[in-house]
């Protein structure tokens, strides 16, 4: 093997961003392929996603500009990003394992998320610990494609966290605002799993999709205001962070609860991802995929999602084998 071929084999393709801004900040480049440490697994990434959290970091701005934008910049870089590879959730194949790894082996198909400062799923390879404080990893559901599995860790775990926090019981009335997005599509299905009577709020074009996910009722927010229909709810989850909390609270039953994903930070757990995996393999939970883009079209993918009309999730295909 020639030296030039060896060098290529030690490289990987990645989408990086060197400044904050719109989708145009991404560029495709070649980086050195990482090597796993003793407590790490090397994953060949097959798919990732355009998640809300990735878009937030890419922009360098938070909807709450006075409080959270300075915090965001303090964490990720004041004038420019410290970590130039984004991508929180992903699926892929374990290509190598460190000598201290016990849960996984070479060849395992996994899905995972990296939270905190690490990120890095917008690249062909990533090294992660098999158990760590800022992410989760589990064996991929056997009845899902890589693209379908890659979008579960963030949207699925977010929806699961809020519904568990509310202690949803059978027969309770639950309203999901933003039912057609990533968090919302998983929340509708999980609320039905817990036995709730579910109302989904979305736009006209998404009504049938939300119904097909199991919603008992759907409300077109472009034509109706759910707060003026005379219906009261045990729990309202704003799955997109765009509702008016004070208005929502007026249509809660006594002891009813309201939550928005915009304010929450929660601890991800491997056992919760495994719980979702089991539901998926039992046919009780699925991913909604709008469209997919290859890594090379990262700018197009983020441009599409930034328009605010996606249905469910938009995966990024990282590898093409």
C-alpha positions as CSV (number, residue, x, y, z in Angstrom):
1,X,0.0,0.0,0.0
2,X,1.3,3.4,-1.0
3,X,1.8,6.1,1.7
4,X,-0.9,8.3,0.0
5,X,-3.4,5.4,0.3
6,X,-2.5,4.8,4.0
7,X,-2.9,8.5,4.7
8,X,-6.4,8.5,3.0
9,X,-7.4,5.4,5.1
10,X,-6.5,7.4,8.3
11,X,-8.7,10.3,7.3
12,X,-12.4,10.9,7.6
13,X,-14.9,13.2,6.0
14,X,-16.7,15.7,8.3
15,X,-18.9,18.8,8.2
16,X,-17.4,21.5,10.3
17,X,-18.4,25.1,11.2
18,X,-15.8,27.7,12.2
19,X,-18.2,30.5,13.0
20,X,-21.7,30.9,14.2
21,X,-24.5,31.7,11.8
22,X,-26.9,30.2,9.3
23,X,-26.6,26.9,7.4
24,X,-24.0,28.4,5.1
25,X,-21.3,28.2,7.8
26,X,-20.9,24.4,7.2
27,X,-18.1,23.1,5.0
28,X,-17.0,19.6,4.2
29,X,-13.4,18.7,5.0
30,X,-11.0,15.8,5.7
31,X,-9.9,15.3,9.3
32,X,-7.8,12.6,11.0
33,X,-9.7,9.5,12.0
34,X,-9.9,9.2,15.8
35,X,-8.5,6.1,17.7
36,X,-10.3,4.7,20.7
37,X,-8.8,4.9,24.1
38,X,-9.0,1.9,26.5
39,X,-12.5,2.9,27.7
40,X,-13.9,3.9,24.3
41,X,-15.6,2.5,21.3
42,X,-14.8,3.6,17.7
43,X,-18.1,4.0,15.8
44,X,-18.4,4.3,12.0
45,X,-21.4,6.7,11.9
46,X,-24.1,5.8,9.4
47,X,-26.6,8.5,10.1
48,X,-27.1,11.6,12.3
49,X,-29.8,14.3,12.3
50,X,-30.7,18.0,12.1
51,X,-31.9,18.5,15.6
52,X,-33.1,21.7,17.3
53,X,-30.2,21.7,19.7
54,X,-27.6,21.5,16.9
55,X,-29.3,24.4,15.1
56,X,-29.3,26.4,18.3
57,X,-25.5,25.9,18.7
58,X,-24.8,26.5,15.0
59,X,-26.6,29.9,15.2
60,X,-24.9,30.9,18.5
61,X,-28.2,32.4,19.5
62,X,-31.0,31.4,21.9
63,X,-34.6,32.6,21.8
64,X,-34.1,34.0,25.3
65,X,-31.3,36.4,24.1
66,X,-30.7,38.2,27.3
67,X,-30.1,35.2,29.5
68,X,-29.4,32.1,27.5
69,X,-27.5,33.4,24.5
70,X,-24.6,34.6,26.8
71,X,-24.7,31.2,28.6
72,X,-24.6,29.4,25.3
73,X,-21.6,31.4,24.1
74,X,-19.8,30.9,27.4
75,X,-20.3,27.1,27.1
76,X,-19.6,26.6,23.4
77,X,-17.3,29.5,22.6
78,X,-17.7,33.3,23.0
79,X,-16.6,34.5,19.5
80,X,-16.4,31.2,17.6
81,X,-17.2,27.6,18.4
82,X,-14.6,25.6,20.4
83,X,-15.8,22.3,18.9
84,X,-16.2,22.6,15.2
85,X,-18.0,19.3,14.6
86,X,-21.7,19.3,15.5
87,X,-24.2,16.4,15.5
88,X,-25.7,15.1,18.8
89,X,-27.5,11.9,17.9
90,X,-26.4,9.1,15.6
91,X,-26.5,5.5,14.6
92,X,-23.7,3.3,13.3
93,X,-21.4,0.3,13.6
94,X,-18.7,-0.3,16.2
95,X,-15.5,-0.7,14.2
96,X,-13.1,-1.1,17.2
97,X,-13.2,-1.3,21.0
98,X,-10.7,-0.4,23.7
99,X,-9.4,-3.1,26.0
100,X,-11.6,-2.1,28.9
101,X,-14.9,-2.3,27.0
102,X,-17.4,-4.9,28.3
103,X,-20.8,-3.9,27.1
104,X,-20.1,-3.9,23.4
105,X,-18.0,-5.6,20.8
106,X,-16.8,-5.0,17.2
107,X,-19.6,-5.3,14.7
108,X,-22.4,-4.2,17.1
109,X,-25.0,-1.8,15.5
110,X,-25.7,1.0,18.0
111,X,-27.6,4.3,18.4
112,X,-26.5,7.0,20.7
113,X,-26.4,10.7,21.6
114,X,-23.6,12.9,22.7
115,X,-24.7,15.8,24.9
116,X,-22.6,18.4,26.8
117,X,-19.6,19.7,25.0
118,X,-18.6,16.7,23.0
119,X,-20.9,16.5,19.9
120,X,-19.1,15.2,16.8
121,X,-21.7,13.1,14.9
122,X,-21.3,15.1,11.7
123,X,-18.3,13.0,10.8
124,X,-17.7,9.5,9.5
125,X,-16.2,8.3,12.8
126,X,-16.5,9.1,16.5
127,X,-15.0,7.7,19.7
128,X,-17.2,7.6,22.8
129,X,-17.1,5.8,26.1
130,X,-19.4,2.9,26.5
131,X,-20.8,4.6,29.7
132,X,-20.4,8.3,30.3
133,X,-22.1,11.3,32.0
134,X,-22.9,13.4,28.9
135,X,-24.5,10.9,26.5
136,X,-26.2,7.5,26.0
137,X,-25.6,4.5,23.8
138,X,-27.5,1.2,23.2
139,X,-27.8,-1.5,20.6
140,X,-29.9,-0.3,17.7
141,X,-33.5,-1.6,17.3
142,X,-33.4,-4.5,14.9
143,X,-36.5,-3.3,13.0
144,X,-35.2,0.2,12.2
145,X,-33.0,1.5,9.5
146,X,-29.9,3.6,10.5
147,X,-31.8,6.8,9.6
148,X,-34.8,5.9,11.7
149,X,-32.7,4.9,14.7
150,X,-30.4,8.0,14.5
151,X,-33.3,10.4,15.3
152,X,-34.6,8.5,18.4
153,X,-32.2,9.5,21.1
154,X,-33.0,13.2,21.3
155,X,-36.7,13.5,20.3
156,X,-37.6,10.1,21.9
157,X,-35.8,10.7,25.2
158,X,-37.1,14.3,25.5
159,X,-40.7,13.2,25.1
160,X,-40.2,10.3,27.5
161,X,-38.7,12.6,30.1
162,X,-41.5,15.1,30.1
163,X,-44.3,12.5,30.1
164,X,-42.7,10.5,32.9
165,X,-42.1,13.8,34.9
166,X,-45.9,14.5,34.6
167,X,-46.7,10.9,35.8
168,X,-49.3,10.5,33.0
169,X,-52.0,8.0,33.9
170,X,-54.5,6.1,31.8
171,X,-57.5,8.2,30.9
172,X,-55.9,11.6,31.5
173,X,-56.3,14.3,28.9
174,X,-53.0,15.3,27.3
175,X,-52.4,18.0,24.7
176,X,-49.2,18.0,22.7
177,X,-48.5,21.4,21.2
178,X,-46.2,21.0,18.1
179,X,-47.3,17.4,17.6
180,X,-45.7,17.1,14.2
181,X,-42.1,17.8,15.1
182,X,-39.5,15.4,16.4
183,X,-40.4,15.8,20.1
184,X,-44.0,16.0,19.3
185,X,-44.3,12.8,17.1
186,X,-42.6,10.8,19.8
187,X,-44.7,12.5,22.6
188,X,-48.0,11.6,20.9
189,X,-47.0,7.9,20.6
190,X,-45.7,7.7,24.2
191,X,-48.7,9.5,25.7
192,X,-50.9,6.9,24.0
193,X,-48.7,4.1,25.3
194,X,-49.3,5.5,28.8
195,X,-53.1,5.4,28.1
196,X,-53.8,9.1,27.8
197,X,-56.5,10.7,25.6
198,X,-54.3,12.7,23.3
199,X,-54.9,15.9,21.4
200,X,-52.3,17.0,18.9
201,X,-51.9,20.6,17.8
202,X,-50.3,21.1,14.4
203,X,-50.7,22.7,11.0
204,X,-53.2,21.7,8.3
205,X,-50.8,19.5,6.3
206,X,-49.8,17.4,9.3
207,X,-53.3,16.6,10.7
208,X,-53.5,13.1,9.1
209,X,-50.0,12.2,10.1
210,X,-50.6,13.1,13.8
211,X,-53.9,11.1,13.7
212,X,-52.1,8.1,12.3
213,X,-49.6,8.3,15.2
214,X,-52.5,7.7,17.5
215,X,-53.9,11.1,18.5
216,X,-57.5,10.9,19.5
217,X,-58.1,14.5,18.4
218,X,-56.2,17.0,16.3
219,X,-56.4,20.8,16.2
220,X,-55.2,22.9,13.3
221,X,-53.6,25.9,15.0
222,X,-53.9,27.9,11.8
223,X,-57.7,27.7,12.0
224,X,-58.5,27.2,15.7
225,X,-57.1,28.3,19.1
226,X,-57.1,25.3,21.4
227,X,-57.3,27.6,24.4
228,X,-60.7,28.8,23.3
229,X,-62.4,25.5,22.6
230,X,-63.7,25.0,26.2
231,X,-61.6,21.8,26.7
232,X,-59.5,21.3,29.8
233,X,-56.4,19.2,30.1
234,X,-54.5,17.3,32.8
235,X,-51.2,18.0,31.0
236,X,-50.1,20.3,28.2
237,X,-46.6,19.7,26.7
238,X,-45.2,22.4,24.4
239,X,-43.0,20.2,22.3
240,X,-41.5,23.1,20.3
241,X,-41.2,25.9,22.8
242,X,-43.5,28.3,21.0
243,X,-46.7,28.5,23.1
244,X,-47.7,31.2,25.6
245,X,-47.4,29.4,29.1
246,X,-49.8,31.8,30.8
247,X,-52.5,31.2,28.2
248,X,-51.9,27.4,28.3
249,X,-52.3,27.3,32.0
250,X,-55.8,28.7,31.8
251,X,-57.1,25.5,30.1
252,X,-55.6,23.1,32.7
253,X,-57.8,21.1,35.0
254,X,-57.3,21.5,38.8
255,X,-53.9,20.1,39.6
256,X,-53.1,20.1,35.8
257,X,-49.5,20.6,34.7
258,X,-47.8,22.5,31.9
259,X,-44.3,22.0,30.6
260,X,-42.2,23.3,27.7
261,X,-39.1,21.8,26.2
262,X,-37.6,25.2,25.9
263,X,-36.8,25.4,29.6
264,X,-35.9,21.9,30.5
265,X,-32.5,20.1,31.1
266,X,-32.6,16.5,32.0
267,X,-30.3,13.6,32.6
268,X,-30.1,11.0,29.8
269,X,-29.8,7.4,30.9
270,X,-28.8,4.3,28.9
271,X,-31.7,2.4,30.5
272,X,-34.2,4.9,29.0
273,X,-32.8,4.5,25.5
274,X,-33.0,0.7,26.0
275,X,-36.7,1.2,27.1
276,X,-37.4,3.1,23.9
277,X,-35.6,0.4,21.9
278,X,-37.9,-2.3,23.4
279,X,-41.0,-0.2,22.6
280,X,-39.8,0.2,19.0
281,X,-39.1,-3.6,18.6
282,X,-42.6,-4.3,20.0
283,X,-44.1,-2.0,17.3
284,X,-45.3,0.6,19.8
285,X,-43.0,3.5,18.7
286,X,-41.7,4.6,15.4
287,X,-39.7,7.5,13.9
288,X,-41.4,9.9,11.5
289,X,-39.0,10.8,8.7
290,X,-39.6,13.8,6.5
291,X,-36.6,13.6,4.1
292,X,-32.9,12.7,4.2
293,X,-29.8,14.4,3.1
294,X,-26.2,13.2,2.6
295,X,-23.4,14.7,4.6
296,X,-22.3,16.6,1.6
297,X,-25.6,18.5,1.5
298,X,-25.5,19.7,5.1
299,X,-26.2,23.3,4.1
300,X,-29.3,22.2,2.2
301,X,-30.5,20.1,5.1
302,X,-30.2,22.9,7.7
303,X,-31.7,25.4,5.3
304,X,-34.7,23.2,4.9
305,X,-35.2,22.6,8.6
306,X,-34.7,26.3,9.4
307,X,-37.8,27.1,7.3
308,X,-39.8,25.5,10.1
309,X,-42.0,23.2,8.1
310,X,-40.5,19.7,8.6
311,X,-42.5,16.7,9.6
312,X,-40.9,14.7,12.4
313,X,-37.2,14.3,11.7
314,X,-34.6,15.0,9.0
315,X,-31.7,12.5,9.1
316,X,-28.3,13.1,7.7
317,X,-26.7,10.1,5.9
318,X,-23.1,10.1,6.9
319,X,-21.8,6.9,5.3
320,X,-22.8,5.5,1.9
321,X,-21.9,1.8,2.2
